Amino acid sequence: MSPSDPPPEPAATAAVDPPAPREPATDAAKASWTVVVALSAAQFVMVLDSTVMNVSISQVVDDLGTTVSAMQAAITFYTLTMAALMLVGAKLGDVWGRLRAFVIGAIIYALGSLTTALSPNIVVLFLGWSVVEGVGAVLVIPAIAALIADNYSGRARVTAYAMIGAASGAAVAAGPLIGGYLTTYLSWRYVFIGEVVVMAVVVLFARRIVDRHAPVRMRIDLASVLLSSAGLVLIVLGLLQSKTWGWIIPLQSPEVNGFPIEPFGISLTTWFVLAGGVLVAWFFRRQRHLIETGQPPLLDVTLFSIGRLRSGLGALGAQYAVTAGLFFMIPVYLQMTLGFDALETGLKIFPLSISLILFSFAGTRLSSIWSPRTIVRVGQLVLVASAVLLLSSVDAELKVPAFGIGMFTAGAALGLLASQLGNVNMSSVGAEKSSEVGGMQGVFQNLGSSLGTALIGSVLIGALATSFAGTVSASELPDDVKQTVAERTEGGVELIPAASVQQIGEDAGLSEDEAAELTRAYAAAQVQALRIAFVGLIAIALAALVFSKGIPSDAPPRRAPRRRGAAEPAPDSAGGTE
């Protein structure tokens, strides 16, 4: 057998999908709902950090005397920390015990939040938020998924995973509202103080959480850690920087001593993604070698032979790609084009939070009559329809009914997906592999979010440059202004509030009427670019339907009417009955 050939696989990870593991009715089915509330609170905080800071950047810049570029670097590095260490965090959950890893991660995260809240400068904020909080998150996120599997079974587990999904979605949608309110009326620092309080309460309630798996003594392969970390960092960094560097043709390449870094005239994005892909492939090869030689791998790559798990992870990544793309565009439209402040933006997005939570629980009720595949596909199709409705609402003046309905139905779609995908993934394997699958979910969420932001951001900025140059060229502006705009937009154009273009034009020597004409051209270009970007989002949402093919299609058996006083049948882990 060559090192590249897959090893013989046990029944749990055979190429033919095994049936979802069934569990007897145990104490896990009767676990207190306090457990999932505590775990959901931790999940909410983990996701909140990545959304709340986007609306607080300007105040943080003023408060710490730093720059927007430095803040964007801090946000990027937080994502990179999680990308690099997520699989390691999942493995440490097996080595230390899932509950211990969860508590340690929660404490580390709280210390990072406290450091960030008290930071006097960007260096301390970078250390507390981008590094310490990121390290805490990679211990907490995989442990949450594994501990749900330990504490709940049957339909209770489906509901618990739906609550975790609802917490994630609510944090994405509520982040701008929370950040906008605190930034407007108090201070961005209160966001992180609140995180400290929440994580302290979570740690206090951790004693109620059951960890049914003892720590496993094993050696973590350092080469695997380095290969996975470097590969994922290169891919994620390349995707995140594609809006600046360009995908293939260089746009704004980083420079060293005035010389742009663009090997062979190709964007660094291409080289980073290719290099990352090679390292990830090398990582997979090494994992197979470790399995063949009887050594513990960092990730059991034979799990990818399980069709329902592949589909569940793919659908999860696609869901996060659409969500990230949506939450990149909507604030741009509301703040840059329409001039809304952070709080107004949060309020416009809030209907999505409400419907997401409601339909997460509705999805668990539907699972008693529909198969997981049906619910997931309904959610994906509703998400496509929502994107079309939001596309129709994009104009120079907000079309309130269409926008509001579009946000509500988008939340409903994400809620239906959240109600199923976590349970589909975790029920694809036995409990002993739940920590690894939790780490895999974290990786796919990270990659999906990065890809969605990169694709939609690139489409939006590219379309804005083209549309702006075309609109100016067809305007009555002087020829020298048209020439200047054409030259400045060749390498892309910066997203700025449309209302600020008037002053920029006048400062550049344009008359008041000419500056007003330039403002109208830029605002029209923003609207057109947003419409094109929404078409890209619709395409991603449609492509996501491919991943639902392997989602379980077995509808739950219909229950026979129960005689008064008869006992409930024991539920299985997928939500049906035995």
TORDO-668246 format. One record per residue (C-alpha): residue number from 1; residue in one letter; chain; x, y, z. Coordinates in pm, whole numbers. Each point is the difference from the previous one (the first is absolute). Layout:
% residues N
NUM;a;A;X;Y;Z
...
% end
This chain:
% residues 578
1;m;A;0;0;0
2;s;A;148;339;-95
3;p;A;-9;294;243
4;s;A;-251;177;-219
5;d;A;-250;-286;0
6;p;A;-276;23;259
7;p;A;29;-259;275
8;p;A;-264;-262;69
9;e;A;-273;175;190
10;p;A;-208;-110;293
11;a;A;-373;-22;-48
12;a;A;-55;342;155
13;t;A;194;171;-279
14;a;A;-52;-227;-295
15;a;A;-51;138;-348
16;v;A;-363;-113;18
17;d;A;-182;233;229
18;p;A;-77;-164;331
19;p;A;-339;53;157
20;a;A;-9;282;250
21;p;A;113;-136;337
22;r;A;-295;-85;219
23;e;A;4;49;370
24;p;A;-219;-138;270
25;a;A;-207;234;207
26;t;A;253;106;262
27;d;A;48;287;242
28;a;A;134;195;-298
29;a;A;-353;31;-130
30;k;A;-109;149;333
31;a;A;286;247;45
32;s;A;-96;336;140
33;w;A;-60;270;-259
34;t;A;231;214;211
35;v;A;284;-186;-172
36;v;A;-94;101;-354
37;v;A;-79;356;113
38;a;A;353;28;142
39;l;A;155;-151;-314
40;s;A;-216;224;-222
41;a;A;114;306;196
42;a;A;362;-100;-61
43;q;A;-70;-52;-372
44;f;A;-172;340;-18
45;v;A;308;171;143
46;m;A;237;-187;-234
47;v;A;-188;121;-307
48;l;A;-84;347;133
49;d;A;364;107;-2
50;s;A;31;-37;-375
51;t;A;-299;226;-72
52;v;A;-17;258;275
53;m;A;339;160;-73
54;n;A;-80;80;-362
55;v;A;-239;279;104
56;s;A;232;125;275
57;i;A;316;51;-204
58;s;A;-19;379;-24
59;q;A;-44;49;376
60;v;A;279;-246;81
61;v;A;230;183;-242
62;d;A;-73;334;170
63;d;A;20;-144;352
64;l;A;333;-180;-45
65;g;A;158;247;-241
66;t;A;53;-267;-265
67;t;A;-98;-50;-364
68;v;A;-276;-180;-187
69;s;A;265;-222;-162
70;a;A;129;-108;342
71;m;A;-354;-87;112
72;q;A;-65;-198;-317
73;a;A;326;-187;63
74;a;A;-120;-86;353
75;i;A;-331;-132;-136
76;t;A;183;-206;-262
77;f;A;247;-143;252
78;y;A;-285;-110;230
79;t;A;-137;-205;-291
80;l;A;346;-137;-79
81;t;A;57;-110;360
82;m;A;-316;-209;-11
83;a;A;83;-138;-345
84;a;A;347;-106;114
85;l;A;-95;-165;329
86;m;A;-357;-134;-35
87;l;A;105;-362;-67
88;v;A;256;15;281
89;g;A;-267;131;236
90;a;A;-228;-290;-92
91;k;A;276;-254;66
92;l;A;84;160;336
93;g;A;-364;-59;92
94;d;A;68;-373;-33
95;v;A;331;18;187
96;w;A;-117;219;291
97;g;A;-366;-98;0
98;r;A;-269;202;-177
99;l;A;-137;175;308
100;r;A;345;91;128
101;a;A;97;138;-343
102;f;A;-326;197;-8
103;v;A;58;154;345
104;i;A;367;79;-71
105;g;A;-97;156;-333
106;a;A;-278;205;161
107;i;A;241;135;264
108;i;A;263;84;-264
109;y;A;-265;171;-209
110;a;A;-124;203;298
111;l;A;358;111;77
112;g;A;43;105;-364
113;s;A;-328;196;13
114;l;A;106;174;321
115;t;A;337;88;-153
116;t;A;-176;141;-306
117;a;A;-247;202;209
118;l;A;286;162;194
119;s;A;239;39;-294
120;p;A;176;339;-8
121;n;A;132;-45;-355
122;i;A;-32;-214;-312
123;v;A;284;-234;105
124;v;A;-180;-109;318
125;l;A;-331;-27;-186
126;f;A;170;-215;-264
127;l;A;144;-229;267
128;g;A;-324;-29;199
129;w;A;-246;-30;-285
130;s;A;181;-147;-300
131;v;A;225;-241;191
132;v;A;-130;-86;349
133;e;A;-370;-2;-91
134;g;A;77;-199;-315
135;v;A;183;-265;201
136;g;A;-292;-25;242
137;a;A;-249;-29;-285
138;v;A;174;-300;-161
139;l;A;-38;-192;328
140;v;A;-361;102;59
141;i;A;-156;-42;-347
142;p;A;80;-372;-61
143;a;A;-83;-84;364
144;i;A;-349;153;-31
145;a;A;-99;-240;-279
146;a;A;146;-302;183
147;l;A;-162;88;334
148;i;A;-344;33;-161
149;a;A;42;-358;-125
150;d;A;101;-109;353
151;n;A;-291;167;176
152;y;A;-295;-54;-235
153;s;A;-139;-273;-221
154;g;A;-295;-51;-231
155;r;A;-225;293;-73
156;a;A;149;192;291
157;r;A;334;-8;-181
158;v;A;-157;136;-319
159;t;A;-150;285;201
160;a;A;331;65;179
161;y;A;194;26;-326
162;a;A;-273;229;-136
163;m;A;50;227;304
164;i;A;376;9;-67
165;g;A;-67;88;-363
166;a;A;-251;266;103
167;a;A;256;149;241
168;s;A;255;24;-281
169;g;A;-243;160;-240
170;a;A;-138;237;260
171;a;A;352;115;86
172;v;A;75;71;-367
173;a;A;-318;205;-38
174;a;A;-6;162;345
175;g;A;371;87;-1
176;p;A;-47;322;-201
177;l;A;-294;102;222
178;i;A;186;-65;326
179;g;A;317;160;-132
180;g;A;-190;294;-146
181;y;A;-190;70;322
182;l;A;303;-27;230
183;t;A;221;193;-241
184;t;A;-257;279;-35
185;y;A;-106;41;365
186;l;A;278;-152;214
187;s;A;329;-146;-123
188;w;A;121;-292;-208
189;r;A;184;-122;314
190;y;A;-331;-105;158
191;v;A;-38;-269;-268
192;f;A;305;-179;137
193;i;A;-93;62;362
194;g;A;-333;-167;-77
195;e;A;186;-295;-151
196;v;A;201;-40;320
197;v;A;-320;-10;205
198;v;A;-169;-253;-233
199;m;A;300;-234;-6
200;a;A;31;21;380
201;v;A;-363;-110;35
202;v;A;58;-278;-255
203;v;A;294;-131;204
204;l;A;-212;5;317
205;f;A;-267;-212;-168
206;a;A;258;-237;-153
207;r;A;-34;-229;303
208;r;A;-342;-104;-136
209;i;A;150;-114;-331
210;v;A;77;-371;-31
211;d;A;314;-122;-179
212;r;A;-50;-371;-72
213;h;A;343;-53;-154
214;a;A;313;-30;209
215;p;A;318;175;-119
216;v;A;202;-205;-250
217;r;A;377;-16;34
218;m;A;153;56;-343
219;r;A;283;183;-170
220;i;A;-104;288;-225
221;d;A;203;-12;-321
222;l;A;188;330;-33
223;a;A;50;-32;-375
224;s;A;-377;-36;-45
225;v;A;-59;311;210
226;l;A;246;202;-208
227;l;A;-137;-124;-334
228;s;A;-366;61;87
229;s;A;64;336;164
230;a;A;221;137;-278
231;g;A;-227;-133;-275
232;l;A;-322;140;145
233;v;A;161;335;88
234;l;A;129;44;-356
235;i;A;-338;-86;-153
236;v;A;-202;220;237
237;l;A;244;293;-23
238;g;A;4;-23;-379
239;l;A;-380;2;-11
240;l;A;-34;288;245
241;q;A;255;214;-188
242;s;A;-140;-73;-347
243;k;A;-203;323;8
244;t;A;326;193;37
245;w;A;254;-212;-182
246;g;A;-226;-124;-279
247;w;A;-67;-365;-84
248;i;A;244;-53;-289
249;i;A;80;341;-150
250;p;A;171;210;272
251;l;A;-188;303;129
252;q;A;155;154;313
253;s;A;287;-235;75
254;p;A;203;38;321
255;e;A;333;173;-55
256;v;A;351;-37;136
257;n;A;222;307;-46
258;g;A;-238;126;-265
259;f;A;-4;-324;-201
260;p;A;-335;-184;-27
261;i;A;2;-368;97
262;e;A;-169;-174;-290
263;p;A;207;-300;-122
264;f;A;-11;-41;-380
265;g;A;-262;273;-16
266;i;A;-254;-215;186
267;s;A;-190;115;311
268;l;A;115;-128;339
269;t;A;-353;-130;53
270;t;A;58;-268;-265
271;w;A;335;-103;148
272;f;A;-133;-9;357
273;v;A;-302;-215;-90
274;l;A;210;-236;-214
275;a;A;269;-36;268
276;g;A;-265;-54;266
277;g;A;-168;-265;-213
278;v;A;331;-187;-41
279;l;A;62;4;376
280;v;A;-354;-122;75
281;a;A;44;-284;-252
282;w;A;331;-87;169
283;f;A;-183;9;334
284;f;A;-260;-250;-126
285;r;A;276;-230;-129
286;r;A;173;9;336
287;q;A;-323;-79;186
288;r;A;-45;-312;-215
289;h;A;358;-102;70
290;l;A;-49;40;375
291;i;A;-316;-212;-11
292;e;A;173;-272;-201
293;t;A;290;-16;245
294;g;A;-226;-13;304
295;q;A;77;352;124
296;p;A;-270;248;107
297;p;A;-73;256;-275
298;l;A;-86;362;72
299;l;A;-313;-55;-212
300;d;A;-153;-332;-101
301;v;A;-27;79;-371
302;t;A;-191;-324;-64
303;l;A;-300;185;144
304;f;A;-28;178;-335
305;s;A;-106;-333;-154
306;i;A;-335;37;181
307;g;A;-233;152;-258
308;r;A;-245;162;244
309;l;A;289;165;185
310;r;A;153;133;-323
311;s;A;-336;142;-103
312;g;A;-69;144;344
313;l;A;337;173;18
314;g;A;-31;126;-358
315;a;A;-349;138;67
316;l;A;127;160;321
317;g;A;291;168;-180
318;a;A;-234;123;-274
319;q;A;-243;135;260
320;y;A;279;198;165
321;a;A;122;124;-339
322;v;A;-346;139;-81
323;t;A;-37;145;350
324;a;A;342;170;-15
325;g;A;-71;137;-347
326;l;A;-338;131;112
327;f;A;145;169;307
328;f;A;275;155;-209
329;m;A;-246;158;-245
330;i;A;-286;110;223
331;p;A;208;234;223
332;v;A;170;140;-313
333;y;A;-341;79;-149
334;l;A;-155;143;316
335;q;A;302;198;121
336;m;A;200;90;-311
337;t;A;-286;54;-246
338;l;A;-292;109;218
339;g;A;202;164;278
340;f;A;-146;-191;296
341;d;A;197;-4;324
342;a;A;107;-317;183
343;l;A;-312;-16;220
344;e;A;-242;57;-289
345;t;A;182;-272;-197
346;g;A;-36;-242;290
347;l;A;-372;72;29
348;k;A;-55;-65;-372
349;i;A;180;-334;31
350;f;A;-178;-102;321
351;p;A;-302;-171;-168
352;l;A;241;-264;-127
353;s;A;98;-82;360
354;i;A;-361;-44;107
355;s;A;-98;-228;-288
356;l;A;322;-200;28
357;i;A;-73;-89;361
358;l;A;-368;-75;-69
359;f;A;69;-225;-298
360;s;A;284;-182;173
361;f;A;-262;-136;237
362;a;A;-255;-38;-278
363;g;A;253;-217;-181
364;t;A;24;-235;296
365;r;A;-381;-40;-6
366;l;A;4;-62;-375
367;s;A;258;-276;53
368;s;A;-280;-215;141
369;i;A;-173;-7;-341
370;w;A;269;91;-257
371;s;A;341;-150;-70
372;p;A;315;206;70
373;r;A;64;28;-376
374;t;A;-345;147;-61
375;i;A;40;259;275
376;v;A;352;94;-117
377;r;A;-112;36;-362
378;v;A;-300;209;97
379;g;A;235;223;198
380;q;A;241;30;-292
381;l;A;-277;85;-247
382;v;A;-151;258;236
383;l;A;349;151;32
384;v;A;20;34;-379
385;a;A;-344;163;-9
386;s;A;103;235;283
387;a;A;309;111;-192
388;v;A;-218;72;-305
389;l;A;-239;203;216
390;l;A;289;196;156
391;l;A;138;63;-351
392;s;A;-333;158;-94
393;s;A;19;231;303
394;v;A;340;151;-86
395;d;A;-49;353;-126
396;a;A;107;356;76
397;e;A;-292;7;246
398;l;A;-64;-301;224
399;k;A;-306;-201;-102
400;v;A;-107;-78;354
401;p;A;-262;-275;-54
402;a;A;215;-205;-238
403;f;A;312;45;213
404;g;A;-176;-89;325
405;i;A;-168;-310;-147
406;g;A;328;-102;-163
407;m;A;191;22;329
408;f;A;-272;-190;186
409;t;A;-15;-283;-255
410;a;A;382;-17;-13
411;g;A;-4;-50;376
412;a;A;-268;-267;-37
413;a;A;214;-185;-253
414;l;A;312;17;217
415;g;A;-207;-117;297
416;l;A;-120;-309;-188
417;l;A;358;-82;-99
418;a;A;125;54;354
419;s;A;-265;-239;132
420;q;A;139;-292;-202
421;l;A;364;27;-103
422;g;A;160;-27;343
423;n;A;-193;-316;81
424;v;A;60;-149;-348
425;n;A;376;42;42
426;m;A;28;-115;359
427;s;A;-233;-300;-44
428;s;A;212;-121;-293
429;v;A;260;-140;241
430;g;A;16;-161;339
431;a;A;44;204;316
432;e;A;375;-75;11
433;k;A;49;201;-322
434;s;A;-226;292;93
435;s;A;287;227;105
436;e;A;175;-48;-335
437;v;A;-321;71;-190
438;g;A;-50;309;216
439;g;A;343;122;-112
440;m;A;-82;-79;-363
441;q;A;-317;207;30
442;g;A;206;291;133
443;v;A;239;-26;-296
444;f;A;-282;-9;-257
445;q;A;-174;294;167
446;n;A;325;196;-15
447;l;A;74;-91;-361
448;g;A;-361;67;-106
449;s;A;-5;343;164
450;s;A;335;95;-153
451;l;A;-103;-122;-346
452;g;A;-336;179;13
453;t;A;157;329;108
454;a;A;275;-34;-261
455;l;A;-226;-85;-293
456;i;A;-273;254;72
457;g;A;252;268;99
458;s;A;196;-49;-322
459;v;A;-314;9;-215
460;l;A;-126;311;178
461;i;A;325;197;-23
462;g;A;67;-108;-360
463;a;A;-353;91;-107
464;l;A;22;333;185
465;a;A;319;96;-184
466;t;A;-143;-94;-340
467;s;A;-339;160;60
468;f;A;147;320;147
469;a;A;241;44;-291
470;g;A;-281;-65;-250
471;t;A;-244;238;169
472;v;A;257;279;16
473;s;A;98;-57;-363
474;a;A;-363;48;-108
475;s;A;-49;308;219
476;e;A;42;371;-75
477;l;A;311;27;217
478;p;A;314;160;-150
479;d;A;228;-225;-204
480;d;A;288;34;246
481;v;A;-224;-127;281
482;k;A;-109;-295;-215
483;q;A;363;-81;-75
484;t;A;98;19;367
485;v;A;-287;-228;107
486;a;A;84;-250;-275
487;e;A;364;-14;117
488;r;A;-86;-23;370
489;t;A;-252;-285;-46
490;e;A;224;-229;-207
491;g;A;119;-179;315
492;g;A;-334;9;179
493;v;A;-172;267;203
494;e;A;-37;55;373
495;l;A;-335;-38;172
496;i;A;-88;332;160
497;p;A;-330;163;108
498;a;A;-171;146;-306
499;a;A;-78;316;199
500;s;A;372;71;43
501;v;A;73;18;-374
502;q;A;-131;359;-24
503;q;A;265;132;238
504;i;A;273;-215;-154
505;g;A;-85;141;-343
506;e;A;1;359;120
507;d;A;332;-54;182
508;a;A;141;-131;-329
509;g;A;-92;329;-172
510;l;A;-338;-82;-152
511;s;A;-279;253;3
512;e;A;-302;-63;220
513;d;A;-209;-117;-298
514;e;A;277;-227;-129
515;a;A;50;-152;345
516;a;A;-376;-60;23
517;e;A;8;-175;-340
518;l;A;293;-216;118
519;t;A;-196;-88;315
520;r;A;-301;-111;-202
521;a;A;225;-210;-223
522;y;A;164;-172;298
523;a;A;-332;-67;177
524;a;A;-147;-147;-321
525;a;A;313;-214;-41
526;q;A;-34;-129;356
527;v;A;-360;-104;-59
528;q;A;90;-174;-327
529;a;A;297;-178;162
530;l;A;-217;-120;287
531;r;A;-253;-142;-244
532;i;A;276;-190;-183
533;a;A;136;-126;333
534;f;A;-346;-125;97
535;v;A;-9;-199;-325
536;g;A;327;-156;113
537;l;A;-158;-83;336
538;i;A;-295;-163;-176
539;a;A;246;-211;-200
540;i;A;174;-119;318
541;a;A;-334;-81;162
542;l;A;-104;-203;-306
543;a;A;334;-183;-8
544;a;A;-55;-97;365
545;l;A;-286;-226;-111
546;v;A;263;-246;-128
547;f;A;110;-75;355
548;s;A;-346;-107;113
549;k;A;12;-313;-216
550;g;A;158;-214;272
551;i;A;-210;133;289
552;p;A;-213;-286;146
553;s;A;-329;-31;-186
554;d;A;-178;-242;232
555;a;A;-314;158;138
556;p;A;-67;-79;365
557;p;A;-251;-282;50
558;r;A;-351;108;77
559;r;A;-93;-60;359
560;a;A;-291;-223;77
561;p;A;-257;155;232
562;r;A;99;-68;360
563;r;A;-236;-142;256
564;r;A;-44;217;307
565;g;A;281;-70;243
566;a;A;219;-184;-254
567;a;A;373;70;12
568;e;A;171;204;-271
569;p;A;214;-205;-239
570;a;A;374;58;40
571;p;A;120;255;-258
572;d;A;310;-56;-209
573;s;A;279;249;-52
574;a;A;-135;125;-329
575;g;A;-333;89;142
576;g;A;-209;-301;-104
577;t;A;-132;-279;218
578;e;A;110;-357;49
% end
